[in-house]
Each structure stands twice: as C-alpha cells, then as structure tokens.
Amino acid sequence: MKNTLKIVLLFLLIGTLTGCNFGKSDKLETVTYECPMFCEGEKTYEEPGTCPICNMDLTLVAEKEKKEGEISDLSIYNLPSVWTTQHNEEIELKELQGNVVVMVMIYTSCPAACPRLAADMRNIEKQIPADKKKDVTLVLVSIDPETDTPERLAAFAKENLMESNQWVLLRGTEANTREFAAVLAVNYKRISPLDFSHSNIISVFDQGGELVHQKEGLGVNHQETVSKILELVN
C-alpha cells in the first residue's frame, strides 16, 4: 500500500511542481554516514558500516538533516491546497510540519463509522505520554465540505472532546478533498443526500510529512499505531 501511495502522491505533485524553481542546487549531495551515538563526535564516513567503538550501524547524515527541516518529494507538505479549520482559519498542510501527524477522513453527520473513528483517535491520543502530546497533531479531514462548515466542525470537536490545541479539523474544496483522499488511499462515495460510504483508515505522517503507517478498520487494536508515533517523537 505504501508504494502505491508514493506513486499517487508523485503523480499529483507533477502538475504543481513542473516548471517551478525551488532553489535546489544542481550540485550532487555527498552521502555521508555517522554513528547514531556520536561515539567519535561529529566524525563521518563515506561508506556504510558499523561504529568501531559501539558496533552500531552507521546512519545517513542526510536522513538526519531531512528530519530536522527538509521535506522529500513524497511529503504531503508539497501539496499547495488551502484548508479551513474548525476555528475558521485558512491553513496549508505545510503548517503542520514539525509534528507527527495522525490523520483520518470523516464527515460529521456520519451515523455509525465516523463516531467510532473519532473514538479510535481519542484512544490513540490518550496513549501518548503527557510530555509528548505537544509533538503530535491529530487531524480530522471532512469528506463532506458542503455540510461541514467551520461551525459544524467546531461543534463536532466539542461533542467529541477534541478541543485542545492538538486537534485540527479541516474542510477544503471538493477537488482538494478528492485529491487528498487519493493520497491516503481513502475511497468515498455519496450514497444518499446525507450519507457516504467510505474507507476507515487512520494514517500517521512523520515530522516531514511522509506517510509511515496506516491502519484500517473500526475499533481495532492501535498499539502498532501508537508505537510508531512514540518511535517518531522519542
């Protein structure tokens, strides 16, 4: 599934990125490695291997730099779409950069699946230690932007105990919503004037906006999801 999502995201970004100058240097970047425990200070190596002191595998310096600010071509933060929050504020996805993002697509008038997805998201949030909560953002994206106004999103947040700064509820245009659903491999279809059929997928993105984990289902065990979140924030 992850490889499919990468292909979809790259396809969606081609139209946006073609012809744009992002200030990237034409100079090839040198790949270097270092000990993750810094046994030898800032010493680096040009070849992969193990640290001669602790015997741990050397890690790519470039990967460390990416986590500290750079985003890859596969990051959702390359998408230019503008969204409106439950506080009626316009944001771009890139404003979420720097935190681990846990995301699900729902609609507020959903009578069955979405309340359970909301409960799953709350359950995930409860398992994040208090001192790590500031490093995690929980995002609910509406698949019904026509109905889910900022006021309705705010009411849904209150009803579902999602009023802290950790929680972000978003609505966009129909086109942006469809595009983002494709990135997440979320399928949805209106089956009546008030109802949708839709995938039930919770996704985790790292600090640079790359998809690192997905879990599908309702009321499922999200221990693996929580473990991935904690791995990223620690």
LINCOR-V450747 format. One line per field, one symbol per residue. psi: psi as a letter, one per 40 degrees, with the letter a starting at -180 (. if undefined). A space follows every 10 residues. Layout:
psi=???
This chain:
psi=dddddddddd ddeddddhei hefiiehhhh hiiiheefdf behiieiiai hedeeihiih dddddddedi iieeheeehe ihihieefhh iideeeidih hhiihiideh ecdddddddd ddddddehid eedeehhhhh hhegdddgid ddddddddde ffeiedhhhi iaiddddddd dddefhhihh eideiiiiig hhihiadeeh heiihiihfi hfdddddddd dde.
